Every structure is written in C-alpha cells, then in structure tokens.
Amino acid sequence: MNRVKIRNKSNNAVLQYLIVSETEADLKAGKLSVGTPIAHALLGKKVGDKVTIIVPSGEVEYEIVEITL
C-alpha cells in the first residue's frame, strides 16, 4: 500500500489517497482501489511527475506532491 498526495494543476486542490486492493477500497475514507483510472495513472510515477487523469467530466492534470509507504 502506498499513500500518495496529488495537486490539481487547475485549482491547486490537494488530494491524498491510500492505494489499496479492490476489496479494501473506500473512497470516502481516502482508500483508492488499484484498479481505478486514477490509481492506474499514478502507478510507476515519482514525486514531481505530472499525470493527466480522465474522469467523467473530462481530463484533469495533477502533480504528484508526495509518496509514502
């Protein structure tokens, strides 16, 4: 499990997620399933990387601020 903090490049909102297995996922608790588009976009990235994530409302660009175990 990894905890990742990302910043929305358009509005500077910072989000923090714990990437977990499908069975542990609970978005309200900040636990993001490894199978989600957001987690897929973040896997293999490092702090400072920018990722574009496709969400229902379109594309959102984030910067990875912090990754912890």
C-alpha positions, 0 to 999 in steps of 0.5 A: 500500500502506498499513500500518495498526495496529488495537486490539481494543476487547475485549482491547486486542490490537494488530494491524498489517497491510500492505494489499496486492493479492490476489496479494501477500497473506500473512497470516502475514507481516502482508500483508492482501489488499484484498479481505478483510472486514477490509481492506474495513472499514478502507478510507476510515477515519482514525486514531481511527475505530472499525470493527466487523469480522465474522469467523467467530466473530462481530463484533469492534470495533477502533480504528484506532491508526495509518496509514502509507504 
